[in-house]
Amino acid sequence: MLLSACNRGGERALETAYVSGVQAILRDHVAAVYEKTGVVKNGDRVEVLEHDRHFVKVRTATGAIGWVEQRNLVSQQIYDRIQKLTADNQKDPVQAQGTTRNDTNLHVEPGRDTEHLYQISAGEKLSLLKRGTAEKPGAVAPATRAAAMATPPNDEKKPPAPVTAVRVSEDWWLVRDSHNRVGWVLGRMIDIDVPLDIAQYAEGQRIVAAFVLNQVQDGDKKVAEYLTVLTEPKDGLSFDFNQIRVFTWNVKRHRYETAYRERLEGVLPVTVSQENFDKEGTLPVFAVRVQDDKGGVSERKYKLNTPIVRRVLAPGEQPVRTVARKAESGKPKRRRKKKS
């Protein structure tokens, strides 16, 4: 029985591979003119029967045999790495929900040149788990004006100062797709799903993640209150975010207000939960991880007793004096015009 399974169609399987392209045609032979013997789709498992220069002869699970381009296949090793990545990150806290802008690939690790197996269609919903960075192939940052002007043009004796090229890094996200598969996706391919009522107050900053902290009753509807973590609109930063903001809902004025904001250098994940505080009752709690100048990471916990946000100190932790901010309207402030 084992021998017959290995020799279906009269040919012994050399190895197992998986289809990484969206769809590929099986050919009866490698030539400019050929007959179609079948079709394989993304993620299909095939048995490799023979290798050519740029083509591989395969057998599908249904028994169809044909030649397919090598670039449309990945090895069992890549498949196993994707499966391990999925298993290792099944319990990771979701940092945000996002939607793909275009068709894109699920990579084994951050980087455009890294291996990938599955492809995701435009408009698919993703759960964002972790942020990473990778160098953009062939890209360098433009030389600074100061470096370009380092040597005066009229000084012919001294050679121009060398300009060191700076490599360009890109942000990547470890995501879980609608089929529960996990992999890395280029950050600019994803739009973070944040309600417009909150997103409009980003003030030119990039919203990295958003979390529902609480819900308040306003008439016949419930309105969510949010924690957002933001950063500068740049890729390749050494931290995941450098600002936190809490938006609460004013039931009298029926609008969002900025209840709290703080600047810090933080790294994901951010966690949200609930905790009992005796007389205050059970309140929403969120914890952020802050890194110091030496790369060390510590956790800060906060509680929301609408509309007040306060630090929750760990046993023995001393309070740090910070500038308190009162709750303010989420609407951007108008700037006064200077008199001419």
Residue pairs with C-beta under 8 A, 6 or more apart in sequence:
6 12
6 13
8 59
8 63
9 59
9 63
9 65
11 49
11 50
11 59
11 65
12 49
13 47
13 48
13 49
13 59
14 47
14 48
14 49
14 50
14 51
15 47
15 48
15 75
15 76
16 45
16 46
16 47
16 48
16 76
17 45
17 46
17 47
17 48
17 56
17 58
17 73
17 74
17 75
17 76
18 43
18 44
18 45
18 46
18 73
18 74
18 75
18 76
18 78
18 79
18 117
19 40
19 41
19 42
19 43
19 44
19 46
19 68
19 72
19 73
20 42
20 72
20 73
20 74
20 116
20 117
20 118
20 119
21 42
21 71
21 72
21 119
22 41
22 42
22 103
22 119
23 39
23 40
23 41
23 42
24 39
24 40
24 41
24 68
24 69
24 72
25 36
25 38
25 39
25 66
25 68
26 36
26 37
26 38
26 39
26 40
26 58
26 60
26 64
26 65
26 66
26 67
26 68
27 34
27 35
27 36
27 37
27 55
27 66
27 67
27 68
28 34
28 35
28 36
28 37
28 66
28 67
29 67
30 52
30 55
30 67
34 67
36 66
37 64
37 65
37 66
38 60
38 62
38 64
38 65
38 66
40 46
40 58
40 60
40 68
40 72
42 118
42 119
43 117
43 118
44 60
44 61
45 61
46 58
46 59
46 60
46 61
46 68
46 73
47 58
47 59
48 56
48 57
48 58
48 73
49 57
49 58
49 59
49 65
50 56
50 57
51 57
51 70
52 67
54 69
54 70
54 71
55 67
55 68
55 69
55 70
56 67
56 68
56 69
56 70
56 73
57 65
57 66
57 67
58 65
58 66
58 67
58 68
58 73
59 65
74 115
74 116
74 117
78 108
78 115
78 117
79 117
81 108
81 115
82 106
82 108
82 117
82 118
82 181
82 182
82 183
85 108
85 174
85 182
85 183
86 176
86 180
86 181
86 182
86 183
89 129
89 130
89 174
89 176
89 182
90 182
92 129
92 130
92 174
92 269
93 129
93 269
93 270
93 271
94 127
94 128
94 129
94 176
95 128
95 129
95 130
95 208
95 209
95 211
95 268
95 269
95 270
96 128
96 192
96 193
96 194
96 207
96 208
96 209
96 210
97 125
97 126
97 127
97 128
97 192
97 193
98 125
98 126
98 127
98 128
98 173
98 175
98 190
98 191
98 192
98 193
99 123
99 124
99 125
99 126
99 190
99 191
99 193
100 120
100 121
100 122
100 123
100 124
100 126
100 185
100 189
100 190
100 191
101 122
101 188
101 189
101 190
101 191
102 122
102 189
103 119
103 120
103 121
103 122
104 119
104 120
104 185
104 186
104 189
105 116
105 118
105 119
105 120
105 183
105 185
106 116
106 117
106 118
106 119
106 120
106 175
106 177
106 181
106 182
106 183
106 184
106 185
107 114
107 115
107 116
107 172
107 183
107 184
107 185
108 114
108 115
108 116
108 117
108 183
108 184
109 132
109 134
109 184
110 132
110 133
110 134
110 172
110 184
111 134
111 135
111 172
111 184
112 134
112 136
112 137
112 170
112 186
113 137
114 134
114 184
116 183
117 183
118 177
118 179
118 181
118 183
120 126
120 177
120 185
124 177
124 178
125 177
125 178
125 193
126 173
126 175
126 176
126 177
126 178
126 185
126 190
127 175
127 176
128 173
128 174
128 175
128 190
128 192
128 209
129 173
129 174
129 175
129 176
129 182
129 269
130 173
130 174
130 268
130 269
131 171
131 172
131 173
131 174
131 187
131 208
131 240
131 268
132 171
132 172
132 173
132 174
132 184
133 169
133 170
133 171
133 172
133 235
133 236
134 169
134 170
134 172
135 167
135 168
135 169
135 170
136 167
136 168
136 169
136 170
139 167
139 168
140 165
140 166
140 167
140 168
141 165
141 166
141 167
141 168
143 163
143 165
147 161
147 163
147 164
148 163
150 160
150 161
150 163
151 158
151 159
151 160
151 161
168 235
168 236
169 235
169 236
170 186
170 187
170 188
170 235
170 236
171 186
171 187
171 188
171 235
171 236
172 184
172 185
172 186
172 187
173 184
173 185
173 187
173 190
174 182
174 183
174 184
175 182
175 183
175 184
175 185
175 190
176 182
177 183
187 235
188 235
192 207
192 208
192 209
192 210
193 210
194 207
194 210
194 228
195 224
195 226
197 256
197 330
198 210
198 226
198 228
198 247
198 256
198 330
199 207
201 247
201 256
201 258
201 330
201 331
201 332
202 228
202 230
203 332
204 233
205 230
205 231
205 232
205 233
205 243
206 230
206 231
206 232
206 233
207 228
207 229
207 230
208 229
208 230
208 231
208 240
208 241
208 268
209 228
209 229
209 241
209 268
209 270
210 226
210 227
210 228
210 229
211 226
211 227
211 228
211 270
211 272
211 286
212 224
212 225
212 226
212 272
213 224
213 225
213 226
213 227
213 246
213 272
213 284
213 286
213 304
214 224
214 225
214 248
214 284
214 304
214 306
215 222
215 223
215 224
215 225
216 222
216 223
216 225
216 248
216 249
216 251
216 306
217 251
218 249
218 251
218 254
223 249
224 249
225 246
225 247
225 248
225 249
225 259
225 284
225 304
225 306
226 246
226 247
227 244
227 245
227 246
227 270
227 272
227 286
228 244
228 245
228 246
228 247
229 240
229 241
229 243
229 244
229 245
229 266
229 270
229 288
230 241
230 242
230 243
230 244
230 245
231 237
231 239
231 240
231 241
231 242
231 243
232 242
238 265
239 265
239 266
239 267
239 291
240 266
240 267
240 268
241 266
241 268
242 263
242 264
242 265
242 266
243 261
243 262
243 263
243 264
244 260
244 261
244 262
244 264
244 266
244 288
245 258
245 260
245 261
246 258
246 259
246 260
246 261
246 304
246 309
247 256
247 257
247 258
247 259
247 330
248 256
248 257
248 259
248 304
248 306
248 307
248 327
249 255
249 256
249 257
249 306
250 256
250 257
250 307
255 329
255 330
255 331
256 330
257 307
257 327
257 328
257 329
257 330
258 325
258 327
258 328
258 329
258 330
259 304
259 306
259 307
259 308
259 309
259 327
260 302
260 309
260 325
260 327
261 325
262 322
264 288
264 290
264 300
265 290
265 291
266 288
266 289
266 290
266 291
267 289
267 290
267 291
267 297
268 289
269 289
270 286
270 287
270 288
270 289
271 286
271 287
272 284
272 285
272 286
273 284
273 285
273 286
273 287
274 282
274 283
274 284
274 285
275 282
275 283
275 285
275 303
275 312
276 282
276 283
277 283
277 303
277 305
280 303
280 305
283 303
283 304
283 305
284 303
284 304
285 301
285 302
285 303
285 304
285 312
286 301
286 302
286 304
287 299
287 300
287 301
287 302
288 299
288 300
288 302
289 297
289 298
289 299
289 300
290 297
290 298
290 299
290 300
291 297
292 298
300 311
301 311
301 312
301 314
302 309
302 310
302 311
302 312
303 309
303 310
303 312
307 327
308 327
311 319
313 319
